Amino acid sequence: MKVWESAEIERRELIPGGHVSFVHTESMTLAYWDFDPDVLVPEHGHPHEQVTNVIEGVFDMTIEGETIRLEAGSALVIPPDAVHYGRSVTKCRILDVFHPVREDYR
């Protein structure tokens, strides 16, 4: 059994104002994000199913042209290949879960 300690996981700034650390298992990737206010996650898509969980803050997510406001305690499923982007309205902590593994994030 593997236990990950957050203090031991590498943190990266993948986009300005967006810091993330990753945990990879055999079948999924967990991405622990910290966003400053007003950070844009550029439009993109990927073949992975994604579940976005807002732990703290307010985050606007646009999927296939429809914008949804997510607040602490909200979870949203993004289907594979759906074009989406987001913006942190406030400082945010978000957990994204991807299936299958995001090899591009290793």
C-alpha positions as CSV (number, residue, x, y, z in Angstrom):
1,M,0.0,0.0,0.0
2,K,1.4,3.4,-1.0
3,V,0.8,6.6,1.1
4,W,1.5,10.0,-0.5
5,E,2.3,12.9,1.8
6,S,1.4,16.2,0.2
7,A,4.6,17.8,1.5
8,E,6.6,15.2,-0.4
9,I,4.9,15.6,-3.8
10,E,6.5,17.9,-6.3
11,R,4.5,21.1,-7.0
12,R,4.5,22.7,-10.4
13,E,3.2,26.0,-11.8
14,L,1.7,24.7,-15.1
15,I,-0.1,28.0,-15.8
16,P,0.6,31.4,-14.3
17,G,-1.2,31.4,-10.9
18,G,-2.0,27.7,-11.1
19,H,0.1,25.3,-9.0
20,V,-0.5,21.6,-9.0
21,S,0.8,18.3,-7.6
22,F,-0.1,14.9,-9.1
23,V,-0.7,11.4,-7.8
24,H,-0.7,8.7,-10.4
25,T,-2.2,5.2,-9.8
26,E,-2.4,2.3,-12.3
27,S,-5.8,3.6,-13.6
28,M,-6.2,7.3,-12.7
29,T,-4.5,10.6,-12.0
30,L,-5.3,13.0,-9.2
31,A,-4.4,16.6,-9.7
32,Y,-4.3,18.9,-6.6
33,W,-4.6,22.5,-7.8
34,D,-4.2,25.8,-6.0
35,F,-5.4,28.8,-8.1
36,D,-4.9,32.5,-7.4
37,P,-8.0,34.6,-8.2
38,D,-8.8,35.2,-11.9
39,V,-6.6,32.5,-13.4
40,L,-7.7,31.3,-16.8
41,V,-7.3,27.6,-17.6
42,P,-7.1,27.7,-21.4
43,E,-9.6,25.9,-23.7
44,H,-8.6,22.2,-24.3
45,G,-9.9,18.7,-24.5
46,H,-8.5,15.3,-23.8
47,P,-9.6,11.6,-24.1
48,H,-9.9,11.2,-20.3
49,E,-13.0,11.4,-18.2
50,Q,-12.5,14.2,-15.6
51,V,-14.2,14.8,-12.3
52,T,-13.6,18.3,-10.9
53,N,-14.1,18.8,-7.2
54,V,-14.0,22.3,-5.7
55,I,-12.6,22.1,-2.2
56,E,-12.4,25.9,-1.6
57,G,-13.4,28.9,-3.5
58,V,-15.5,29.7,-6.6
59,F,-14.6,28.4,-10.1
60,D,-16.4,29.0,-13.5
61,M,-16.2,26.0,-15.8
62,T,-17.3,26.2,-19.5
63,I,-17.9,22.8,-21.2
64,E,-19.0,22.8,-24.9
65,G,-20.1,26.4,-24.6
66,E,-22.1,26.1,-21.3
67,T,-20.7,27.9,-18.2
68,I,-21.4,26.4,-14.8
69,R,-20.4,28.1,-11.5
70,L,-18.8,25.7,-9.1
71,E,-18.4,26.5,-5.4
72,A,-16.8,24.6,-2.4
73,G,-18.5,21.2,-2.2
74,S,-19.4,21.1,-5.9
75,A,-18.3,18.2,-8.2
76,L,-18.6,18.1,-12.0
77,V,-18.1,15.3,-14.5
78,I,-16.5,16.3,-17.8
79,P,-16.9,13.6,-20.4
80,P,-14.0,12.4,-22.6
81,D,-13.1,14.7,-25.5
82,A,-15.4,17.6,-24.3
83,V,-13.9,21.0,-25.1
84,H,-13.7,22.9,-21.8
85,Y,-11.9,25.8,-20.0
86,G,-12.2,27.5,-16.7
87,R,-11.5,30.5,-14.6
88,S,-11.0,30.9,-10.9
89,V,-13.3,33.6,-9.6
90,T,-11.6,33.5,-6.2
91,K,-8.6,31.8,-4.7
92,C,-9.4,28.1,-5.2
93,R,-8.3,24.6,-4.1
94,I,-9.5,22.0,-6.6
95,L,-9.0,18.2,-7.0
96,D,-9.3,16.9,-10.5
97,V,-9.5,13.2,-11.0
98,F,-8.8,11.7,-14.5
99,H,-9.4,8.3,-15.9
100,P,-7.4,6.7,-17.4
101,V,-4.0,8.0,-16.2
102,R,-2.8,11.4,-17.7
103,E,0.5,10.2,-19.0
104,D,1.2,13.8,-20.2
105,Y,1.3,14.9,-16.5
106,R,3.9,12.3,-15.4
